[in-house]
């Protein structure tokens, strides 16, 4: 008989710094005669040896009253998150939590019918474990209340709903299941996956803000293409983005490996790998002229970074191909204008999920211009200086992001049909555009300091007042200056007179 490997049970182990932080809170609860339990993600992460900066505490007293009293003891601010469900958040002082492993937030929730009843209403077994606060000084697995086998599921790396009602009680858990699966590297058990499929339609009943946050958190995780597959297999993806449904089975020219839908799912995964730079011949050819990890880690909108936003753009970049598809008499398939139409569809979707204007513009601009890097020149040629100047002038903050999206788009289009010589040539083009962009940015800063003529001087020389004409002339003079076509004030005035005469 072959031996079976039994997964080792996770061990509860709090850092001493955490224990010292929690002990005064335990004493406070005791003095107020409050029964309190640590629950949720903080406990789960502690069992898995992971750090968590949010701690959930379930108590049998009014969280608003207790939260306000507790902030007087440990500092911070108490905010009511949900009056009806009696949930408050304590935002701890920044000076206390920075550069430490201490929690940044403490959420207090009300336990009305005892901790066992509270656990029965939680989402997944790995989060339906409780630790009595009274045991905080020397906690062990023996102190845990684990009715639904959460410890075993952590050992087996399985995400399982607590009950058949877990998803219907709060349907945002449908999306959270996919996010936690990716975040923890756990697989969905068969019953949970079936329950998500059965109840996927309920996601439309959840507030758009909550859906947006869980949706974006999925894009923050690794293996995004796999998560999107799970969302599609369970029916969630097109419930959230119904515009994607028409891309299924929409065939592309023979140069493309996938249909439109599968290509859209693969593109954000390729972008993820480009940034992660795995040790692979294909990705070794990607231009790396600056610290990509640092660049894509920058928070740009809605509390999310460049990589998250770029991966969303990768999913949506070809969403309008079916609506713009034409087939000519020779059978040639074309999608003329799908980039422009796609940006409009993208804006509509992002509006529906109530993205900020900045986030909406960031993603829709990437979709609108994802083809532009290869449209600036003919086959085999590099773009002119003027074309590249206008590219960086027009796209500003997303210019580099689009270059990497373009690379991901190329890889997802070719997949197993990728020819290394063609890929090397494409990377060379993007490298050329990227290097020129860094040069343009350097010149841009210098030109701002050394402007040859300003608007007031131009109005005086041409004898005209303020208005749109001055703006147009200044823009053209600045472009010529940055391209080195004019270098002196005299040349700027001469060009301004010539341009003005043509208007």
Secondary structure, DSSP 4 states (H G I P E B T S, - for coil): ----PPPPPP-----HHHHHHHHHHHHHHHHTT--EEEETHHHHHHHTT---SEEEEEESS-HHHHHHHHHHHH-SEEEEEETTTTEEEEE--HHHHTTSSS-SEEEEEE-SS-HHHHHHTSSBGGG--EEEGGGGGG--GGGEE-SS-HHHHHHHTEE-BSSTTHHHHSTTHHHHHHHHHHHHTPEEPHHHHHHHHHHGGGGGGS-HHHHHHHHHHHHHSS-HHHHHHHHHHTT-HHHH-GGGGGGTT----TT-SS-HHHHHHHHHHHHHHHHHT-S-HHHHTS--SS-HHHHHTSEEETTEEHHHHHHHHHHHTTTTHHHH-EE-TT--EE-TTHHHHHHHHHHHHHHHTT--HHHHHHHHHHHHTTTHHHHSS-TT-PPPHHHHHHHHHHHGGGHHHHHHHHHHHHHHHHGGG--HHHHHHHHHHHHHHHHHHHHHHHHHHHHHHT-S--HHHHHHHHT--SSHHHHHHHHHHHHHHHTTS--SHHHHHHHHHHHHHH-
